[in-house]
């Protein structure tokens, strides 16, 4: 876990263009942004970084957004 000054947002999105738009807009507003392409990657980042907020796509391959949400809740 890293120390940070800015609030941290984890963006979980399987479409690259959407990820980049979200990342750009959030960083423009002063957020630190972490990126994951799927629910599995998101879980790894949540364990390592403990983001303040997660923006999660609901329709993703491998692990959909609802499954990822349930898995994150089980981590606590």
C-alpha positions as CSV (number, residue, x, y, z in Angstrom):
1,X,0.0,0.0,0.0
2,X,1.4,3.4,-1.0
3,X,0.9,6.7,0.8
4,X,-0.9,9.3,-1.3
5,X,-2.2,12.8,-1.1
6,X,-4.9,12.5,-3.7
7,X,-8.1,10.4,-3.4
8,X,-7.7,7.2,-5.3
9,X,-10.2,5.8,-7.8
10,X,-10.0,2.3,-9.3
11,X,-11.5,2.2,-12.8
12,X,-12.5,-1.3,-13.9
13,X,-13.5,-1.3,-17.6
14,X,-12.8,-3.8,-20.4
15,X,-13.0,-1.3,-23.2
16,X,-9.8,0.6,-23.7
17,X,-11.3,3.8,-25.0
18,X,-13.7,4.0,-22.1
19,X,-10.9,3.4,-19.6
20,X,-8.8,6.2,-21.1
21,X,-11.7,8.7,-21.1
22,X,-12.5,7.9,-17.5
23,X,-8.8,8.1,-16.5
24,X,-8.3,11.4,-18.2
25,X,-11.4,13.0,-16.7
26,X,-10.7,11.8,-13.2
27,X,-7.1,12.8,-13.3
28,X,-8.1,16.2,-14.6
29,X,-10.2,16.6,-11.4
30,X,-7.2,15.7,-9.2
31,X,-7.8,12.0,-8.5
32,X,-5.1,9.3,-8.6
33,X,-6.4,6.7,-11.0
34,X,-5.7,3.0,-11.0
35,X,-6.8,0.9,-14.0
36,X,-8.0,-2.7,-14.3
37,X,-9.3,-4.4,-17.4
38,X,-11.4,-7.0,-15.6
39,X,-12.6,-8.1,-12.2
40,X,-9.7,-10.3,-11.5
41,X,-7.2,-7.5,-11.9
42,X,-9.5,-5.2,-9.8
43,X,-9.3,-7.6,-6.9
44,X,-5.5,-7.7,-7.0
45,X,-5.4,-3.9,-7.0
46,X,-7.9,-3.6,-4.2
47,X,-5.8,-5.9,-2.0
48,X,-2.6,-3.9,-2.8
49,X,-3.8,-0.3,-3.0
50,X,-7.2,0.1,-1.1
51,X,-8.8,2.7,-3.4
52,X,-11.2,5.2,-2.0
53,X,-13.7,4.6,-4.8
54,X,-14.3,1.9,-7.5
55,X,-15.9,2.7,-10.8
56,X,-16.9,-0.7,-12.1
57,X,-18.3,-1.8,-15.5
58,X,-21.1,-4.3,-15.0
59,X,-20.6,-6.2,-18.3
60,X,-17.1,-7.6,-18.5
61,X,-15.7,-11.0,-19.5
62,X,-14.2,-13.4,-17.0
63,X,-15.7,-11.7,-13.9
64,X,-18.7,-9.4,-14.3
65,X,-19.1,-6.3,-12.2
66,X,-21.6,-7.8,-9.8
67,X,-19.3,-10.7,-9.1
68,X,-16.4,-8.4,-8.6
69,X,-18.5,-6.2,-6.2
70,X,-19.3,-9.3,-4.1
71,X,-15.7,-10.4,-4.1
72,X,-14.5,-7.0,-2.9
73,X,-17.0,-6.9,-0.1
74,X,-15.8,-10.3,1.0
75,X,-12.3,-8.9,1.4
76,X,-13.3,-6.7,4.3
